[in-house]
Amino acid sequence: MAKQTSIILTNKEEEFLKNHGKTIIGGIRKLITNHNTKTNQAKQNPTDTFYNTIILPNDTRQQETYQTFIESWIQKNYQLGSIDYYIPSLCGGTGFDDQTIRKHFRKLAGQGYIQSQGLLFCPSLRVQKNITKTDFKKILTEFSDLIKTRGDYVNMTDLLNLEGSKDE
């Protein structure tokens, strides 16, 4: 339902809206759209935001291997590693066996999703065109903070007296 609203604008405000959109109304609509987009992005968790900003493989199994590789790479402080170095975490994260991971790795490297420097590998994070470098750095930082703190917990079973009361 459309509702008519009137407002008094200064010359600077009119100029700004005309520059932002082709007309004053267009500028207002564009500002509202930008605001809604930013608030929706703020509501997403860092994982969804990160994976929505990078280009992922089309095959879901390769996509799962690639995402697990990125997370493992971040957990290991962006360290280049051989495929043998990453295989245990990739097998554990995806549930695929060693041979399947190697096959996915070859295909992902052939498609440019994984970079190799000799026998050492790292993911190539291809970002969508509408994302700036500063925005991506912020998104990557938030995502890596989440990944690095994911496994942080304190084991409190030592505080439980499982064998009975020894302190008596």
N, C-alpha and C positions, 0 to 999 in steps of 0.2 A: 504494500500500500504506500503510495507516494504522498508526502505531506509537504505543503509549501511553507517555506520559512524565509523570513527576510532578515537582513543584517546590514549594518552600516560598516563599510570598509574604508580604510584610509587609502590614499594613492599608492603607498608602498605595499600594502596588503594586496591591492588589485594587481599591481605589477608582478608581485611574487606569484600569485595564483595564475596569471596569464603565462608567465614563464614556465611554471610547473606543468601546466596543461595548456591546451590551445585556447581554451576559454576559461573564464572564472569558474564556471560549473565543472568543467573538465579537471581543473586544478584541484578543486575541493574533492572530487571523486577519487582522483589519484592519491591525494593525501590520506583519505579514508582507507583506500585499498592498501597502501603502504603500512598504515598503522595496524590494520587487521592482520596483515601478513607477519609483521614483526611480533605481535602478541601471540599469534599461533605458533611461531617458531620458538618463542620463549617458553611456551607450555610443553614443548617436546622435551624428552629427556636427552642427554648428551649422545647416547648411542644412536637414537633415531636421527638426530640432527646430523651427526657425523656421516652415517651411511646414506643419508639423503643428499649430501653435498658431493660425495665422490661417485665416480662412474664404476659400476660393478659389472662383473661378467653376466651374460644372459643365462647360462646354465646354472641351475640352482645348486647342484653339487659342487661345481667349481666356485660358485659364489660363497658357499659355506666354507670351503677350504681357504679361499682368499681372505674372508673376514676373520677366520681363526688365525691365519698367518699374520694379519695386521695386528690383532690383539696380542699375540705371542711376541711379535717384534717390539711392540710398545712395552710389554712387561719386562722385556730384556733390555730396556733402555736404548731402543733404536739401534741395536747391535747387528751388524752384518753377520750372517752365519751360514754354514753349509746346510744342505738339506738334511744331513744326518743329525745336525744340531737341533733342527726344528721338528723333526719327525715325531719324537715322543709327545710333544705338546699338541701337534696337529692331529695325531691319531687319537689322543685323549679328548681333544676338543670337538672333533667331528664324528668320531666313531668309525671312520674309514680305516682300512688296513694300510700297511706300508706301501704296497704296490699301487694302490689307488691314489694315495697322496702323491707319490712320485709321478704318476700319469697326469694328475691335475696340475702339478707343478710345471711339467713340461708344456702342457697346453697353455697355462697362464703366462709362462715366460714367452711363449711364441706369440701370444696375443698382446704382449706388452704390459701386463698387469704386474709382473715381477721383473725386477732388474737384477742382472748378475754382474759381478765384478770378479772375474775368474770363477772360482768355485764358491764364492760367497754371494748370498742373496739378500734382497730387501724388497718390500713392496713398492711399486711406483704408484703414488697416490694421484690419480687423475681427477682433477676437480672440474665441476661443471662451470660453464662459461660465466654465469652470472655471479659467481662468488669471487670476492677480492682476496688478495693475499692476506691482508690483516684480518678479515673475517674468518678465513680458513685457519689462520694461526690460533685465533681465539677458540674456534670449534675444536681443533685438534688438541689444544691444551686442556679444555674441559673434558674431552673424551679420554685423554691419556690419564688425567687425574682420577677419573672414574675407574679406569682399567687397573691402575696401580693400587688403588685402595680397595678393589673388589675382594681380594683375598685377605685383607687385614682384619684379624680378629684375635682375641685372646682366649686361650684354652683354659677354662675355669674348672675342668674336671679335677685338677690337683687340689682344689679347695674342698671338694667333696670328700668326705671320709667314707670311701667305699668298703673298706675292710672292717668297719666297726670303729669304735671309739678307742684310739690309741693314746689319747691325751689324758686318760684317767690316771 
